[in-house]
Amino acid sequence: MITADYIESTLQSFTPKSFWYGCVAPFPYTAGSVPESCNITATGFDKGGQLVGKQTFEFKANGSVIQDQNYGEFWGFNNVWSIAFGVQPVTTAALVDNFIARLAQEECAPYYTGSYGNGL
């Protein structure tokens, strides 16, 4: 999941634009393994938990041990608070890279207004 809901976040929302993706067979000893065909479904929600977008990205393994990721563009996602990724079949692991989004943030919002434990 990618979300604007994290400690010290000043984001109001984000609009996902693109990412690179692929799928591999999970292997316990490395971060990735042999490419596997899959479908990755991205589901976006607004701050209130309402669905704002859903899109499925297909990845077809070419039978090689090494394969480039696919480029995917998001369509119809606006003012997203969180986006969840699901993969089918569940016996594969999704690889997501270079996620690009347009951020919405209050102008001049302070990054952090609390104390860093220095007694101030």
C-alpha positions as CSV (number, residue, x, y, z in Angstrom):
1,M,0.0,0.0,0.0
2,I,1.1,3.6,-0.7
3,T,-0.5,6.2,1.5
4,A,-0.5,9.8,2.4
5,D,-1.2,8.7,6.0
6,Y,2.1,8.6,7.8
7,I,3.7,10.4,10.7
8,E,4.3,14.0,10.1
9,S,2.6,13.9,6.7
10,T,1.4,17.3,5.4
11,L,-0.2,15.9,2.2
12,Q,-3.9,16.4,1.5
13,S,-3.9,13.7,-1.3
14,F,-2.0,12.5,-4.3
15,T,-2.8,11.5,-7.9
16,P,-0.9,8.5,-9.2
17,K,0.5,8.9,-12.7
18,S,2.7,6.0,-13.5
19,F,4.9,3.1,-12.3
20,W,7.0,0.2,-13.5
21,Y,5.8,-3.3,-12.5
22,G,6.3,-7.0,-12.8
23,C,5.8,-10.3,-11.0
24,V,8.1,-13.1,-9.9
25,A,7.9,-16.4,-8.3
26,P,8.6,-15.8,-4.6
27,F,11.9,-17.2,-3.4
28,P,12.9,-17.1,0.2
29,Y,16.6,-16.3,-0.4
30,T,16.4,-13.3,-2.7
31,A,14.2,-10.2,-3.3
32,G,13.2,-11.5,-6.7
33,S,13.2,-14.6,-8.7
34,V,12.0,-16.0,-12.1
35,P,9.4,-13.7,-13.9
36,E,5.8,-15.0,-13.6
37,S,2.7,-13.9,-15.4
38,C,0.2,-12.0,-13.2
39,N,-2.4,-9.3,-12.9
40,I,-1.7,-6.4,-10.4
41,T,-4.9,-4.5,-9.3
42,A,-4.4,-1.0,-8.0
43,T,-7.3,0.2,-5.8
44,G,-7.4,3.9,-4.7
45,F,-9.3,5.4,-1.8
46,D,-9.9,8.9,-0.6
47,K,-9.4,10.1,3.0
48,G,-12.9,9.0,3.9
49,G,-12.3,5.4,2.6
50,Q,-14.4,5.9,-0.6
51,L,-13.3,4.2,-3.8
52,V,-11.8,6.7,-6.2
53,G,-10.2,4.4,-8.8
54,K,-9.5,0.8,-9.7
55,Q,-7.3,-0.5,-12.5
56,T,-5.7,-3.8,-13.4
57,F,-2.2,-4.1,-15.0
58,E,-1.3,-7.3,-16.8
59,F,2.2,-8.7,-16.8
60,K,3.1,-11.6,-19.2
61,A,6.2,-13.5,-18.5
62,N,8.2,-14.2,-21.7
63,G,9.9,-17.4,-20.4
64,S,13.3,-15.8,-19.9
65,V,15.1,-15.8,-16.5
66,I,15.5,-12.0,-16.8
67,Q,12.7,-9.7,-18.0
68,D,12.2,-5.9,-17.9
69,Q,9.3,-4.5,-15.9
70,N,6.2,-3.1,-17.7
71,Y,5.4,0.6,-17.7
72,G,1.8,1.4,-16.5
73,E,-0.1,4.6,-16.5
74,F,-3.0,5.3,-14.0
75,W,-6.3,6.5,-15.5
76,G,-9.2,8.1,-13.5
77,F,-7.4,8.3,-10.1
78,N,-7.7,11.7,-8.5
79,N,-7.3,12.9,-4.9
80,V,-6.1,9.6,-3.6
81,W,-5.3,9.1,0.1
82,S,-4.1,5.5,-0.2
83,I,-3.7,3.0,-3.0
84,A,-3.5,-0.7,-2.4
85,F,-2.0,-3.3,-4.7
86,G,-3.2,-6.8,-5.0
87,V,-1.7,-9.6,-7.2
88,Q,-3.3,-12.6,-8.9
89,P,-2.4,-15.4,-8.7
90,V,-1.5,-15.1,-5.1
91,T,1.4,-17.5,-5.7
92,T,3.3,-14.6,-7.3
93,A,5.0,-11.6,-5.8
94,A,4.5,-8.1,-7.4
95,L,7.5,-5.8,-8.0
96,V,6.6,-2.1,-8.0
97,D,9.2,0.5,-8.9
98,N,9.5,4.2,-9.8
99,F,6.0,5.2,-8.6
100,I,5.2,8.7,-9.9
101,A,2.4,10.9,-8.4
102,R,1.3,14.5,-8.3
103,L,1.1,15.6,-4.6
104,A,-1.5,17.9,-3.2
105,Q,-0.4,19.8,-0.2
106,E,-1.5,23.0,1.6
107,E,0.7,25.8,0.5
108,C,3.4,26.5,3.0
109,A,2.3,23.8,5.3
110,P,4.9,23.3,8.0
111,Y,6.7,20.0,7.8
112,Y,6.8,19.4,11.5
113,T,5.5,21.5,14.3
114,G,6.2,19.2,17.3
115,S,9.2,18.7,19.5
116,Y,12.2,16.6,18.6
117,G,12.6,15.7,22.3
118,N,14.9,18.7,23.0
119,G,12.6,20.2,25.6
120,L,11.2,23.0,23.4
